[in-house]
Amino acid sequence: MITVRHFAAAAEAAGTSTERLDVDTVGALREVLLTSHGPAMGRVLAQSALLAGGVRVDDDDVRLDDGIVVDVLPPFAGG
């Protein structure tokens, strides 16, 4: 199991700020998020950075170790 933390628009699309999922790759995570949360999450994911253990991951083949925290970070505005 991994912990996914959703921020800003990602939390709004997911309806929660945190969830635990049983996935083992970034690609599987994206698929579960899309299936669970629908088109709004798809739009957010298309613009978001994913950080696994604090490191940006872009490749869907990247493995996610059990217990890791993945942050879904949409673009932020402000300054």
RONU-736470 format. One line per 5 residues: for each residue x, y, z of N, C-alpha, C. Coordinates in Angstrom, 2 decimals. Layout:
REM RONU-736470
X Y Z X Y Z X Y Z; ...
REM end
This chain:
REM RONU-736470
0.83 -1.18 0.00 0.00 0.00 0.00 0.88 1.25 0.00; 0.41 2.25 -0.74 1.07 3.54 -0.73 0.07 4.58 -0.22; 0.59 5.72 0.19 -0.25 6.84 0.59 -0.15 7.90 -0.49; -1.30 8.38 -0.94 -1.34 9.44 -1.95 -1.89 10.69 -1.26; -1.13 11.77 -1.36 -1.58 13.06 -0.81 -1.94 13.96 -1.99
-3.18 14.43 -1.98 -3.67 15.31 -3.04 -3.65 16.75 -2.54; -3.20 17.67 -3.39 -3.15 19.07 -3.03 -3.99 19.89 -4.00; -4.59 20.96 -3.49 -5.34 21.94 -4.29 -6.37 21.25 -5.20; -6.27 21.48 -6.51 -7.26 20.94 -7.46 -7.30 19.41 -7.43; -6.20 18.77 -7.10 -6.20 17.30 -7.02 -7.08 16.83 -5.86
-7.02 17.52 -4.73 -7.87 17.16 -3.59 -9.34 17.39 -3.93; -9.60 18.46 -4.66 -10.98 18.74 -5.06 -11.50 17.64 -6.00; -10.68 17.24 -6.97 -11.09 16.20 -7.92 -11.26 14.85 -7.24; -10.41 14.55 -6.26 -10.48 13.26 -5.56 -11.54 13.24 -4.47; -11.92 14.43 -3.99 -12.86 14.48 -2.88 -12.23 14.15 -1.55
-10.90 14.14 -1.52 -10.16 13.84 -0.29 -8.73 14.37 -0.44; -8.08 14.59 0.67 -6.69 15.05 0.60 -5.69 13.90 0.71; -6.16 12.76 1.20 -5.26 11.61 1.38 -6.03 10.31 1.13; -5.36 9.38 0.48 -5.94 8.04 0.33 -4.83 7.01 0.27; -5.17 5.79 0.62 -4.21 4.68 0.56 -4.63 3.76 -0.58
-3.66 3.41 -1.41 -3.95 2.59 -2.59 -2.96 1.44 -2.68; -3.41 0.36 -3.28 -2.57 -0.82 -3.48 -2.13 -0.86 -4.95; -1.07 -0.12 -5.26 -0.51 -0.09 -6.61 1.00 -0.23 -6.51; 1.64 -0.64 -7.61 3.09 -0.84 -7.54 3.89 -0.05 -8.57; 3.21 0.69 -9.45 3.92 1.54 -10.42 3.19 2.87 -10.56
3.88 3.85 -11.10 3.27 5.15 -11.36 2.11 5.00 -12.35; 2.28 4.18 -13.37 1.22 3.96 -14.35 -0.02 3.37 -13.72; 0.16 2.40 -12.82 -0.98 1.80 -12.13 -1.66 2.83 -11.24; -0.88 3.70 -10.63 -1.45 4.76 -9.80 -2.31 5.69 -10.65; -1.78 6.13 -11.78 -2.56 7.00 -12.66 -3.88 6.33 -13.07
-3.81 5.06 -13.42 -5.00 4.32 -13.86 -6.05 4.25 -12.75; -5.62 3.93 -11.54 -6.56 3.84 -10.42 -7.17 5.20 -10.12; -6.36 6.26 -10.15 -6.89 7.60 -9.88 -7.92 8.00 -10.93; -7.64 7.71 -12.19 -8.59 8.03 -13.25 -9.89 7.23 -13.11; -9.75 5.96 -12.84 -10.92 5.09 -12.70 -11.76 5.49 -11.48
-11.10 5.81 -10.39 -11.80 6.13 -9.15 -12.42 7.52 -9.14; -11.74 8.48 -9.79 -12.15 9.88 -9.63 -12.59 10.57 -10.93; -12.50 9.88 -12.05 -13.09 10.37 -13.28 -12.34 11.46 -14.03; -13.04 12.08 -15.00 -12.41 13.03 -15.91 -11.79 14.25 -15.23; -12.37 14.71 -14.13 -11.79 15.87 -13.44 -10.37 15.54 -12.98
-10.16 14.31 -12.48 -8.82 13.91 -12.05 -7.90 13.77 -13.26; -8.42 13.32 -14.38 -7.61 13.23 -15.60 -7.06 14.58 -16.01; -7.90 15.60 -15.93 -7.45 16.96 -16.28 -6.38 17.44 -15.30; -6.57 17.14 -14.02 -5.58 17.54 -13.01 -4.26 16.80 -13.23; -4.33 15.49 -13.44 -3.10 14.70 -13.62 -2.30 15.16 -14.84
-3.00 15.60 -15.88 -2.31 16.05 -17.10 -1.42 17.25 -16.83; -1.71 18.00 -15.77 -0.95 19.21 -15.47 -0.11 19.10 -14.20; -0.23 17.99 -13.50 0.38 17.86 -12.17 1.75 17.19 -12.20; 2.52 17.52 -11.18 3.76 16.80 -10.91 3.44 15.72 -9.88; 4.05 14.55 -10.03 3.95 13.49 -9.04 5.30 13.35 -8.36
5.30 13.39 -7.05 6.51 13.20 -6.28 6.38 11.94 -5.45; 7.28 11.01 -5.62 7.29 9.76 -4.85 8.47 9.83 -3.88; 8.15 9.88 -2.60 9.21 10.02 -1.61 9.97 11.32 -1.78; 9.30 12.35 -2.29 9.92 13.66 -2.46 10.67 13.84 -3.77; 10.68 12.82 -4.62 11.40 12.88 -5.90 10.39 12.84 -7.04
10.53 13.77 -7.98 9.59 13.81 -9.11 9.71 12.54 -9.94; 8.56 11.98 -10.31 8.52 10.79 -11.16 7.64 11.10 -12.37; 8.17 10.85 -13.57 7.43 11.11 -14.80 7.15 9.83 -15.58; 7.94 8.81 -15.35 7.86 7.57 -16.10 6.85 6.62 -15.45; 5.86 6.18 -16.22 4.83 5.28 -15.69 5.37 3.94 -15.23
6.58 3.57 -15.66 7.17 2.29 -15.27 7.89 2.34 -13.92; 8.01 3.52 -13.33 8.70 3.65 -12.04 7.94 2.86 -10.99; 8.67 2.03 -10.26 8.07 1.21 -9.20 7.86 2.06 -7.95; 6.75 1.78 -7.27 6.43 2.46 -6.02 6.51 1.43 -4.90; 7.47 1.64 -4.02 7.67 0.71 -2.91 6.54 0.81 -1.89
6.23 -0.30 -1.28 5.22 -0.34 -0.24 5.54 0.69 0.83; 4.54 1.48 1.22 4.72 2.47 2.27 5.15 3.85 1.80; 5.47 4.00 0.53 5.93 5.30 0.02 4.77 6.30 -0.02; 5.10 7.58 0.10 4.12 8.64 -0.01 4.28 9.30 -1.38; 3.18 9.42 -2.11 3.18 10.07 -3.42 2.33 11.33 -3.31
2.90 12.46 -3.69 2.18 13.74 -3.69 1.74 14.08 -5.10; 0.48 14.47 -5.24 -0.06 14.95 -6.52 -0.13 16.47 -6.40; 0.77 17.14 -7.14 0.92 18.59 -7.02 0.53 19.30 -8.31; -0.67 19.86 -8.36 -1.07 20.66 -9.52 -0.27 21.97 -9.53; -0.26 22.67 -10.65 0.42 23.97 -10.68 -0.22 24.91 -9.65
0.61 25.67 -8.99 0.15 26.64 -8.01 0.35 28.04 -8.55; -0.54 28.92 -8.24 -0.41 30.33 -8.62 -0.18 31.15 -7.36; 0.33 32.33 -7.56 0.55 33.22 -6.42 2.01 33.55 -6.26; 2.30 34.23 -5.21 3.69 34.60 -5.04 3.97 35.29 -3.81
REM end
